[in-house]
Amino acid sequence: MTDRNVTSETADFERRARENQVRLTAHLRPAYDFIVCGAGSSGSVIARRLAENPDCRVLLVEAGGSDESESVLDPAQWPANLASERDWGFQAEPNPHLDGRALSMSMGKGLGGGSSINVMVWAQGHRSDWDHYAAASGDPGWGHDAVRQIYRCIENWQGKPDPQYRGTGGPVWVQPAGNPSPLAGALLDAAQELGIPRFDSPNGRMMEGEGGAAYTDLLVRDGRRNSLYRAYLRPLADRPNLTILTDTLVRRVLFDGRRAVGVEIERNGEVRPVMAGNEVIVSTGAINTPKLLMLSGLGDRAELARHGIPLVEHIPGVGKNLQDHVAFCCTWEYHRPLAPRNSGSEATLYWKTRPELEAPDLLFCQVEFPVPSERTAALGVPEHGWTMFGGLARPQSRGEVRLTSSDPHAAPIVDANMLSDPADVEAARVCVALTRELGAAAAFRPFVKREAIPGEGNPVDDRFIRDSAVTYWHQSGTARMGRDDMAVVDAALKVRGVEGLRVADGSILPRVSTGNTQAPCAIVGERAAQFIRDTHGI
């Protein structure tokens, strides 16, 4: 088939899909079989898998807009999405453990959610993560061996063949960073200087042991971002049984007794109910999901009473257990300018604070431009340089999300509580020391003039750790899966104490995964969809 034919077919599909969605959204039904709230990394997967059955009427409701923007589609422009209309723009509470700093908590808003504004990293998580989820839930289907098979089914891997770990026939186009910067290669060489092994990929075998270093796996296809919305759902946008409703806020889940029967939405200033014949699935992210549950009457009894929200079910764990990867940024000045390539982040590393650990508890991300915090910028930011995000892969600190009021438009309170656990401060010291060792390695000498932040000869104390701390934007855990009284969902992601309602996004993870959370959220979506299909025989 010629390129001209491919272009013509693509244009024809785009026209059909656009006309179909205009028609469907202009004439919303009063009821659908399934309502999926949120078109992010999990919601896009679920909507796709349900809509594959032509007999299922699926409504996907997204608060944000289209992903048709160069800042979304061009991998190099991802920083432009932060603090834009494609970012919820959450702000954490001032944190006494960070000397009162209030960190920005960006989360994707629009088709694709976080997968449309992130750095496109595909990190499957460590074996120990998934085996922990299986133990916490009591379901071996969440374990590493089972999940590895799901990854093999959904990937379309473009790197060195690895049939034991990587698949080639799935919807998710995954490739190693193409033509990476020599700076990325320098990081891999620096790691080997320090005795950290190098791998062909940061997934598969590397994440079954103590870690290592590799070029980053990215969701980039033909030089363009290939978000999970684009990979999963966009190809079905011309189907008559799938309605993709953007710029629409889900205000609350509606109940008949303890059964979820629909949602209340707000669109163009109009508030109206839409009913769900089978189930409502909440996939709005680790900050908005607990907010929506609480607005719907699910949460701690005292918290809901404080805001005058009628209680449907007392679930004290809603909003608790907030986790995130905190990073500490060190920056080096280049000898001469070196332009970023791809997403500007092409190499990654996982390692340990202590030799006896069996799994990595640190993660490192190389960024090919200066990224100071608002405080460390005072140390002097070089015009041309690169940054190492050295972070805690296994943070012990826990925060929470609470309501500000019963107003669906009011931002929730996000108490991230980073570095509240002394173990995290100790791990941070080791993390920053290793970051500086990597930057000082011989492999970087052809590129690096000096360490700019914290600065050569400057000791790293706890003040630098507090001042340099930033988030990886991997918020997780606020509606966690489990079997104890603080769990919000069970192993099948059904919300405790009610019927017809599931949660499926990063909020269900009992602990944040080792690495970027995009790929684990795809697994959450795949498992949720399978649970739903099994339940309803579709």
C-alpha positions in Angstrom: 0.0 0.0 0.0 1.4 3.4 -1.0 1.9 6.3 1.4 -0.8 8.2 -0.5 -3.3 5.4 0.1 -2.4 5.3 3.8 -2.8 9.0 4.1 -6.2 8.8 2.3 -7.4 6.1 4.6 -6.3 8.0 7.7 -8.1 11.1 6.5 -11.2 9.1 5.8 -11.2 7.6 9.3 -10.6 11.0 10.9 -13.6 12.4 9.1 -15.8 9.4 10.0 -14.7 9.5 13.7 -15.2 13.2 14.0 -18.7 13.1 12.4 -19.6 10.1 14.5 -18.6 11.8 17.8 -20.3 15.1 16.9 -23.5 13.1 16.3 -23.3 11.0 19.4 -22.5 13.9 21.8 -25.2 16.1 20.3 -27.8 13.5 21.2 -26.8 12.0 24.5 -28.8 9.0 25.6 -30.5 9.0 28.9 -28.7 5.7 29.7 -25.7 3.6 28.7 -24.6 0.1 29.6 -21.3 1.4 31.1 -20.1 4.8 32.1 -16.4 5.3 32.3 -15.3 8.5 34.2 -11.9 9.8 33.0 -10.1 9.2 29.6 -6.6 8.8 31.1 -4.2 5.8 31.1 -6.7 3.4 32.6 -10.0 4.8 31.5 -9.0 4.8 27.8 -8.1 1.1 28.1 -11.4 0.2 29.8 -13.5 2.1 27.3 -11.7 0.4 24.4 -12.2 -3.1 25.8 -15.9 -2.6 26.5 -16.6 -0.9 23.2 -15.0 -3.8 21.3 -18.3 -5.5 21.9 -20.8 -3.8 19.5 -23.7 -4.7 21.7 -22.3 -2.6 24.6 -23.2 1.1 24.7 -20.2 2.9 26.4 -20.1 6.5 27.5 -16.6 7.9 28.3 -16.8 11.2 30.2 -13.7 13.5 30.3 -13.4 16.8 32.0 -10.7 18.1 29.7 -10.7 18.6 26.0 -9.1 17.2 22.8 -5.5 16.0 22.5 -5.1 17.8 19.1 -2.3 20.1 20.1 1.3 20.3 19.1 2.4 20.5 22.8 0.8 17.1 23.2 1.8 15.4 20.0 5.4 16.7 19.8 7.4 14.7 22.3 9.9 17.5 22.9 7.1 20.0 24.0 5.8 18.1 27.0 6.9 20.8 29.5 4.6 23.3 27.8 1.6 21.3 29.1 2.5 21.9 32.7 0.3 24.6 34.2 -1.7 24.8 30.9 -5.4 24.0 30.3 -4.3 20.3 29.9 -3.1 20.2 33.6 -5.5 20.1 36.6 -2.9 22.3 38.3 -3.3 20.9 41.8 -1.1 22.4 44.5 0.0 20.5 47.5 -0.4 22.0 51.0 2.7 23.7 52.5 4.8 20.9 53.9 6.7 21.4 57.2 9.1 18.6 56.1 10.1 20.7 53.1 10.5 23.9 55.1 6.9 25.0 54.2 7.3 24.5 50.5 4.0 23.7 48.5 4.8 21.6 45.5 2.9 21.7 42.2 1.0 18.4 41.6 0.4 18.3 37.9 -2.1 15.8 36.5 -3.3 15.4 33.0 -6.7 16.9 32.0 -8.0 15.9 28.5 -8.1 12.9 26.3 -5.2 10.6 27.3 -4.9 12.1 30.8 -1.4 11.9 32.1 -0.4 9.9 29.0 -0.9 13.0 26.9 1.3 15.4 29.0 3.9 13.1 30.6 7.4 12.3 29.5 6.1 9.2 27.6 8.2 6.7 29.7 7.0 3.1 29.6 8.1 1.4 32.9 6.5 -1.9 33.7 7.3 -1.9 37.4 9.4 -4.3 39.4 8.6 -7.9 40.0 8.3 -7.2 43.7 5.7 -4.5 43.1 3.3 -6.9 41.4 3.9 -9.7 43.8 3.1 -7.2 46.6 -0.2 -6.3 44.9 -1.1 -9.9 44.6 -0.4 -10.5 48.3 -2.3 -7.4 49.4 -5.3 -8.3 47.2 -5.3 -12.1 47.7 -5.5 -12.5 43.9 -2.5 -14.1 42.1 -3.7 -12.4 38.9 -2.1 -9.2 40.1 1.3 -11.1 40.5 4.3 -10.5 38.3 4.1 -13.7 36.3 0.4 -13.1 35.3 1.0 -9.4 34.6 4.0 -10.1 32.5 1.7 -12.1 30.1 -0.6 -9.1 29.9 2.3 -6.8 29.0 3.3 -9.3 26.3 -0.2 -9.2 24.9 -0.6 -5.4 24.8 2.9 -4.3 23.6 4.0 -3.8 20.1 7.7 -3.8 21.0 10.1 -2.2 18.5 13.4 -2.9 20.2 15.7 -5.9 20.3 13.5 -9.1 20.1 12.8 -10.5 23.6 9.9 -12.9 23.3 10.2 -14.0 26.9 9.3 -10.5 28.1 8.1 -8.4 25.2 5.1 -8.7 22.8 4.8 -7.4 19.3 1.1 -7.7 18.4 -0.6 -5.4 20.8 -2.0 -1.9 20.6 0.8 -0.1 22.6 3.7 0.9 20.4 6.8 0.9 22.6 10.3 1.7 21.4 13.7 2.6 22.8 14.6 6.2 22.6 15.6 6.7 18.9 19.1 8.1 18.1 19.6 9.1 21.8 21.9 11.9 22.8 25.5 11.1 23.7 24.6 12.4 27.2 22.2 9.4 27.6 25.0 7.0 26.7 27.3 8.8 29.1 24.8 8.0 32.0 24.9 4.3 31.1 28.7 4.3 31.0 28.8 6.2 34.3 26.6 3.6 35.9 28.9 0.9 34.7 31.9 2.8 36.2 30.1 2.6 39.6 29.3 -1.2 39.2 25.7 -0.8 38.2 24.8 -3.2 35.3 23.6 -2.1 31.9 20.7 -3.7 30.1 19.2 -3.6 26.6 15.9 -2.4 28.1 14.7 -0.9 31.4 11.8 -3.5 31.4 11.8 -7.3 31.5 14.9 -8.9 33.1 16.3 -5.7 34.5 13.3 -5.3 36.8 13.3 -8.7 38.2 16.5 -8.2 40.3 18.5 -5.4 41.9 18.1 -2.9 39.0 20.4 -1.4 36.5 20.6 1.2 33.7 19.2 1.4 30.2 18.0 3.6 27.5 14.4 4.6 28.2 11.4 2.9 26.6 9.0 5.5 25.2 5.5 5.7 23.8 6.6 7.5 20.6 5.7 6.5 17.1 7.0 8.1 13.9 8.3 10.9 16.1 4.9 11.7 17.7 3.5 10.9 21.1 1.4 7.8 21.0 -0.6 8.2 24.3 -2.7 5.4 25.7 -5.8 7.2 24.4 -4.3 7.2 20.9 -3.1 3.6 21.2 -6.3 2.2 22.6 -9.4 4.3 22.0 -8.9 6.6 19.1 -9.0 3.7 16.6 -12.6 3.0 17.8 -13.9 6.6 17.7 -15.9 5.9 14.6 -18.0 3.2 16.3 -21.7 4.0 17.0 -21.6 2.3 20.4 -18.8 4.5 21.8 -19.5 8.1 22.9 -16.5 10.2 23.9 -17.8 13.2 25.8 -15.1 15.9 26.5 -15.3 19.1 28.4 -17.7 17.5 30.8 -17.4 17.3 34.6 -18.6 14.3 36.5 -20.0 15.9 39.7 -21.0 12.8 41.5 -22.0 9.1 41.2 -25.7 8.6 41.6 -27.0 5.8 43.9 -30.2 3.9 44.4 -29.6 2.7 48.0 -26.2 1.2 47.8 -26.2 0.6 44.1 -24.5 3.0 41.6 -27.0 3.7 38.9 -25.4 6.6 37.0 -23.6 9.9 37.2 -24.5 13.5 37.4 -22.6 15.5 34.8 -22.1 19.2 34.0 -21.6 20.3 30.4 -21.9 23.8 29.0 -23.4 25.0 32.2 -26.1 22.3 32.2 -26.3 19.7 35.0 -28.1 16.5 34.2 -28.1 12.8 35.2 -27.0 10.0 32.9 -27.8 6.4 33.9 -25.7 3.3 33.7 -27.5 0.0 33.2 -24.6 -2.2 34.3 -21.7 -0.3 36.0 -20.0 3.0 36.6 -16.2 3.0 36.5 -14.2 5.8 38.1 -10.8 6.4 36.5 -10.1 10.0 37.3 -6.7 9.7 39.0 -5.3 9.6 42.5 -6.4 13.1 43.4 -9.8 13.4 41.6 -10.9 9.8 42.3 -11.1 10.2 46.1 -12.6 13.6 45.6 -15.4 12.1 43.4 -16.0 9.2 45.8 -16.4 11.6 48.7 -18.7 13.9 46.8 -20.8 10.8 46.1 -21.1 9.8 49.7 -18.3 7.3 49.9 -15.6 8.0 52.5 -15.0 8.7 56.1 -18.3 9.4 57.9 -16.9 12.3 59.9 -15.2 13.9 56.8 -18.5 13.7 54.8 -20.6 15.1 57.7 -18.2 18.1 58.0 -19.2 19.1 54.4 -22.9 18.1 54.7 -22.6 15.2 52.2 -25.1 12.4 52.8 -23.4 9.1 53.7 -23.8 6.2 51.3 -21.1 4.0 52.8 -18.5 4.6 55.5 -15.1 3.8 53.8 -12.4 5.4 55.9 -9.6 4.7 53.5 -10.8 7.0 50.8 -8.2 9.7 50.2 -5.7 8.1 52.6 -2.4 6.4 51.6 -1.3 9.1 49.1 2.1 8.3 47.7 4.4 9.9 45.1 8.0 9.6 44.0 9.9 12.5 45.4 13.0 13.5 43.5 16.1 15.6 44.3 17.5 17.5 41.3 21.2 18.1 40.7 22.4 20.0 37.6 25.6 20.2 35.6 26.8 22.8 33.1 27.8 21.7 29.6 31.2 22.5 28.1 29.2 23.5 25.0 25.5 23.5 24.2 24.0 20.1 23.6 20.4 20.1 22.2 17.9 17.7 23.8 16.6 14.8 21.7 13.4 12.9 21.7 11.6 13.9 24.9 14.8 15.2 26.4 14.8 12.2 28.8 16.4 9.1 27.2 18.2 7.1 29.9 17.0 5.7 33.2 18.5 3.9 36.2 17.2 2.0 39.2 19.5 1.1 42.1 19.6 0.5 45.9 20.4 2.5 49.0 21.8 -0.6 50.7 23.6 -3.6 49.1 21.5 -6.1 51.0 18.2 -5.0 49.3 16.9 -7.4 46.7 15.0 -4.7 44.7 15.9 -1.1 43.8 14.5 1.6 46.1 15.9 4.5 44.0 15.1 5.7 40.5 17.0 8.1 38.3 15.9 10.0 35.2 18.4 11.9 33.1 16.9 15.2 31.6 18.9 17.1 29.0 18.2 20.6 30.2 18.4 22.4 33.6 15.5 21.8 36.0 16.0 23.5 39.3 13.4 23.8 42.1 12.2 27.3 42.9 14.7 27.4 45.8 17.8 25.7 44.2 17.5 28.1 41.3 19.1 30.7 43.7 22.3 28.6 43.5 22.7 29.7 39.8 21.2 27.9 36.8 23.5 27.4 33.9 22.2 28.5 30.5 23.1 25.1 29.0 23.2 22.0 31.2 21.5 18.8 32.2 19.7 17.5 35.3 19.5 14.2 37.1 16.2 13.5 38.8 17.3 11.2 41.6 14.2 9.9 43.4 12.8 7.5 46.0 11.2 4.5 44.4 9.9 3.1 47.6 8.8 6.1 49.8 7.6 5.4 53.3 5.9 8.7 53.8 2.1 8.8 53.3 -0.2 11.7 52.7 -3.9 12.2 52.0 -6.5 13.9 49.9 -9.4 15.7 51.6 -12.4 17.8 50.4 -12.4 21.5 50.6 -16.2 21.6 50.4 -19.1 19.9 48.8 -18.7 22.1 45.6 -17.6 19.8 42.7 -15.6 22.7 41.3 -13.5 23.2 44.4 -10.0 21.8 44.3 -9.4 19.2 47.0 -6.8 19.5 49.8 -3.7 17.6 48.8 -1.5 16.9 51.8 1.5 15.1 50.1 3.4 14.9 53.4 6.7 14.0 51.6 9.7 13.3 53.7 7.6 12.9 56.8 9.1 9.5 57.5 12.7 9.7 58.7 13.6 6.6 56.5 12.9 8.7 53.4 15.3 11.4 54.6 18.0 8.8 55.1 17.3 7.3 51.6 17.4 10.8 50.1 20.9 11.4 51.5 22.1 8.3 49.7 20.2 9.2 46.6 21.8 12.6 46.2 25.3 11.2 47.0 24.8 8.6 44.2 23.5 11.3 41.8 26.6 13.4 42.3 28.9 10.3 41.9 27.2 9.6 38.6 27.6 13.2 37.4 31.3 13.2 38.4 32.1 10.0 36.5 34.7 9.9 33.8 32.0 9.2 31.2 30.6 12.8 31.6 33.9 14.6 31.3 33.7 15.2 27.6 30.3 17.0 28.1 30.3 18.5 31.6 32.1 21.7 32.7 31.1 21.7 36.3 28.5 20.7 38.8 26.2 23.7 39.1 23.6 22.5 41.6 24.3 21.9 44.5 27.8 23.0 43.3 31.2 21.4 43.4 32.6 21.4 46.9 29.3 22.2 48.5 28.3 19.6 51.1 24.8 18.2 50.8 22.9 18.6 54.0 19.2 18.1 54.8 18.4 21.6 53.9 19.5 21.0 50.2 17.3 17.8 50.3 14.3 19.8 51.4 15.0 22.7 49.0 15.6 20.5 46.0 12.7 18.1 46.4 10.2 18.0 43.5 7.6 15.5 42.5 7.8 12.9 39.7 4.0 13.4 39.3 3.3 9.7 40.2 0.5 10.2 42.7 -0.9 6.9 43.7 -2.7 4.8 46.4 -5.6 6.9 47.5 -8.3 4.3 46.9 -6.1 1.3 47.4 -6.9 -2.3 46.8 -6.8 -4.7 49.7 -8.6 -6.9 52.2 -8.3 -4.8 55.4 -10.6 -2.1 56.8 -8.7 0.7 55.2 -8.9 -0.8 51.7 -11.3 1.0 49.3 -11.6 -1.6 46.6 -11.3 -5.4 46.5 -9.1 -7.5 44.1 -11.7 -7.1 41.4 -11.6 -3.3 41.9 -15.2 -3.2 43.2 -15.8 -0.4 45.8 -16.4 -1.9 49.2 -20.0 -2.0 50.5 -21.7 -0.9 47.3 -22.7 -2.4 44.0 -22.2 -1.4 40.4 -19.1 0.8 41.0 -15.4 0.1 40.4 -12.3 2.2 40.6 -9.6 1.7 38.1 -6.5 4.0 38.0 -3.3 4.6 39.9 -5.3 5.3 43.1 -5.9 1.5 43.6 -2.2 0.7 43.8 -1.4 -0.4 47.4 2.0 1.3 47.0 3.4 3.3 44.2 5.2 1.2 41.5 8.9 1.2 41.1 9.2 3.7 38.2 6.8 5.7 36.1 3.1 4.8 36.6 1.8 4.9 33.1 2.4 1.3 32.2 1.0 -0.1 35.5 -2.2 2.1 34.9 -2.6 0.3 31.6 -2.5 -3.0 33.4 -5.1 -1.7 35.9 -7.3 -0.8 32.9 -6.8 -4.2 31.3 -7.6 -6.1 34.5 -10.6 -3.9 35.3 -12.0 -4.5 31.8 -11.6 -8.2 32.1 -13.3 -8.3 35.5 -16.2 -6.3 34.0 -16.5 -8.5 30.9 -16.5 -11.7 33.1 -19.1 -10.3 35.4 -21.5 -9.3 32.6 -20.7 -12.1 30.1 -19.6 -9.7 27.3 
